[in-house]
Amino acid sequence: MLILAGLLACTGIIAQNACPEMHERKSNTRIHEQNSFGIRMAYNNTRATNISEIAKVSSLNRFQIGVFHTFYLPKNWFLKTDLIYNQKGNFYNDDDPIADGGKKVSIRLNYIEASIEAGYGIKIRGVHSIRIGFGPYLAYGINGTEKGSAETLYGRIGIDKKIEIVNTQTKEGTNLKIKPVDAGLNFIIAYQYQKYGMFVNYGLGLVNRENWGEALNRVASVGVSYSFR
């Protein structure tokens, strides 16, 4: 009996000492122990779906900056919300002087954008992790410009106009009119090291921005982030 009691006591001591190590190993597999918030910025390569069969649409170099908040869930799942100032647009080249005056212009649009992404993280070594996520975004246009040139009877003339952000189909005036709401899906892959992160994001616009015609925003981004905790 004394021998059995001694064995049980030793087993209890061993289990007690082992449990913290097991808990630590389990904790070390998590990508993060608490929610975090921070800032993010990125380079944007932006374009739009082809507006017409005649026009040639190409990309523009733009920018985004904003804040984020990440909520960490069990088993390395997470939810991330973002609020950013996001620049979008495209270059528009119409070689047909009859159809659209031979326009060669850059369409630059600026949005305030909110998004939420659900994702999963994999801890690869120590404080390094890879994260994959996707989710919807909703953006509201605040302003924009149309700059370039067009062909006239007197030769090419410069164009520098403000874009009207309106939800109307009127053709009154000469300024380009763009709908205010843009919405779609974001797909993101990110690398995180402690408080520092790098990410690649693709924004797939699903809402037609044009009052006349059809164009959907497309944004490919490469950026960095910093978490305050």
C-alpha positions in Angstrom: 0.0 0.0 0.0 2.8 2.4 0.9 4.5 1.6 -2.4 1.2 2.2 -4.3 0.6 5.5 -2.5 4.1 6.6 -3.3 3.6 5.8 -7.0 0.4 7.8 -7.1 2.0 10.8 -5.4 4.9 10.7 -7.9 2.4 10.5 -10.8 0.6 13.5 -9.5 3.7 15.5 -9.2 4.8 14.6 -12.7 1.4 15.4 -14.2 1.4 18.7 -12.4 4.8 19.6 -13.8 3.9 18.4 -17.3 0.6 20.3 -17.6 2.1 23.8 -17.8 4.4 22.6 -20.5 1.5 21.0 -22.5 -0.4 24.2 -22.1 2.6 26.2 -23.3 3.0 24.0 -26.3 -0.7 24.4 -27.1 -0.5 28.2 -26.6 2.6 28.4 -28.9 0.6 27.0 -31.8 -1.8 30.0 -31.7 -1.1 32.9 -34.0 -1.9 35.5 -31.4 -3.1 35.7 -27.8 -5.1 38.9 -27.9 -7.0 41.1 -30.2 -4.9 43.8 -32.1 -5.4 47.0 -33.9 -3.1 49.0 -36.1 -2.4 51.0 -39.3 -1.9 49.8 -42.8 -0.8 51.3 -46.2 -0.4 49.9 -49.6 0.4 50.5 -53.3 -2.6 49.9 -55.5 -2.5 48.8 -59.2 -6.0 49.7 -60.2 -8.1 49.2 -63.3 -11.7 48.5 -64.5 -13.4 46.0 -66.6 -13.5 47.0 -70.3 -15.9 49.9 -70.7 -16.5 49.3 -74.4 -15.2 47.2 -77.2 -13.5 50.2 -78.8 -11.8 51.7 -75.7 -8.6 50.3 -74.4 -8.5 50.2 -70.6 -5.3 49.9 -68.7 -4.1 50.3 -65.0 -3.1 53.2 -62.8 -0.7 53.4 -59.9 -2.6 54.5 -56.8 -2.5 54.3 -53.0 -4.4 53.3 -49.9 -4.1 54.0 -46.1 -6.2 53.2 -43.1 -6.7 51.3 -39.8 -7.7 47.8 -38.9 -8.8 45.7 -35.9 -8.3 42.0 -35.7 -10.4 39.7 -33.5 -8.7 36.4 -32.8 -10.9 33.3 -32.5 -10.3 29.8 -31.3 -8.2 27.4 -33.4 -6.4 30.2 -35.2 -9.5 31.6 -36.9 -9.9 35.4 -37.0 -12.1 38.3 -38.1 -10.5 41.5 -39.3 -12.2 44.8 -39.9 -10.7 47.7 -41.9 -11.5 51.3 -42.5 -9.4 52.9 -45.3 -9.0 55.7 -47.7 -8.7 53.8 -51.0 -7.8 55.3 -54.4 -9.1 53.5 -57.5 -9.5 54.2 -61.2 -8.1 53.4 -64.7 -6.6 54.8 -67.8 -9.0 55.1 -70.7 -7.8 55.2 -74.3 -10.4 55.6 -77.1 -8.8 55.8 -80.5 -12.1 56.5 -82.2 -12.5 60.3 -82.6 -16.2 59.9 -83.6 -17.4 57.6 -80.8 -15.9 59.5 -77.9 -13.7 62.3 -79.2 -10.5 60.2 -79.2 -10.2 60.5 -75.4 -7.0 59.5 -73.6 -7.7 60.1 -70.0 -6.9 58.9 -66.5 -10.0 58.4 -64.3 -9.0 58.8 -60.7 -11.6 57.9 -58.0 -11.2 58.2 -54.2 -13.3 56.2 -51.8 -13.8 55.7 -48.1 -14.0 51.9 -47.7 -15.1 49.6 -44.9 -14.5 45.8 -45.0 -14.5 42.7 -43.0 -12.6 39.5 -43.6 -12.7 36.0 -42.1 -9.6 34.0 -42.2 -7.2 31.4 -40.8 -3.7 31.7 -39.6 -0.8 29.2 -39.5 2.1 29.7 -37.1 5.1 28.6 -39.0 8.0 29.3 -36.6 8.1 31.2 -33.3 6.4 34.6 -33.9 6.0 34.1 -37.6 2.6 33.4 -39.2 0.9 33.2 -42.5 -2.7 34.3 -42.8 -5.3 33.8 -45.5 -8.8 35.5 -45.6 -11.6 36.9 -47.6 -14.7 39.0 -47.1 -17.0 41.8 -48.4 -16.2 45.5 -48.7 -18.4 48.5 -49.1 -17.0 51.8 -50.4 -18.4 55.3 -50.9 -16.9 57.7 -53.5 -16.0 61.1 -52.1 -14.4 62.7 -55.2 -12.5 62.1 -58.4 -10.8 63.7 -61.4 -10.6 63.0 -65.2 -7.3 64.2 -66.7 -5.9 63.8 -70.2 -6.7 64.9 -73.7 -9.3 64.6 -76.5 -9.4 65.1 -80.3 -11.3 68.1 -81.7 -11.6 69.9 -85.0 -8.8 72.2 -83.8 -6.5 69.4 -82.7 -6.0 67.8 -79.3 -7.1 69.7 -76.2 -6.4 69.1 -72.6 -9.0 67.7 -70.2 -8.9 68.4 -66.4 -12.3 68.0 -64.9 -13.8 67.0 -61.6 -15.9 63.8 -61.7 -19.4 64.2 -60.3 -20.2 61.5 -57.7 -24.0 61.1 -58.3 -26.4 58.3 -58.6 -28.2 59.6 -61.7 -28.4 58.9 -65.4 -28.6 62.5 -66.6 -26.3 63.6 -69.3 -26.5 67.3 -68.3 -23.1 69.1 -68.3 -19.8 67.8 -69.6 -18.3 66.2 -66.5 -18.1 62.5 -66.1 -20.6 61.1 -63.6 -19.8 58.1 -61.4 -22.1 56.3 -59.0 -21.1 56.8 -55.3 -21.3 53.2 -54.1 -18.8 50.5 -54.8 -19.0 47.0 -53.3 -17.3 43.6 -53.8 -15.0 41.0 -52.2 -11.5 41.2 -50.9 -9.0 38.3 -51.0 -5.9 38.6 -48.8 -2.7 36.7 -48.0 -0.5 38.1 -45.2 2.7 37.5 -43.4 3.0 38.5 -39.8 6.2 38.9 -37.7 5.4 40.2 -34.2 3.8 43.6 -34.7 4.9 43.9 -38.4 3.0 42.6 -41.4 3.1 42.4 -45.2 0.1 41.6 -47.3 -1.2 41.1 -50.8 -4.8 41.9 -51.4 -7.1 41.7 -54.5 -10.4 43.8 -54.5 -13.0 42.4 -56.9 -15.6 45.0 -57.6 -19.1 43.6 -58.1 -21.1 46.8 -58.5 -21.3 48.8 -61.8 -19.8 52.3 -61.1 -21.0 53.8 -64.4 -24.3 55.7 -65.0 -23.9 55.1 -68.7 -22.1 51.9 -69.7 -20.5 49.3 -67.5 -17.3 49.3 -65.5 -16.3 47.3 -62.4 -13.4 48.3 -60.2 -10.4 46.0 -59.8 -7.6 46.7 -57.3 -4.4 44.6 -56.7 -2.6 45.8 -53.6 0.8 45.2 -51.9 1.3 46.7 -48.5 2.6 46.8 -45.0 0.9 47.0 -41.6 1.9 47.7 -38.0 0.0 46.5 -34.9 0.0 48.5 -31.7 -0.7 45.4 -29.7 
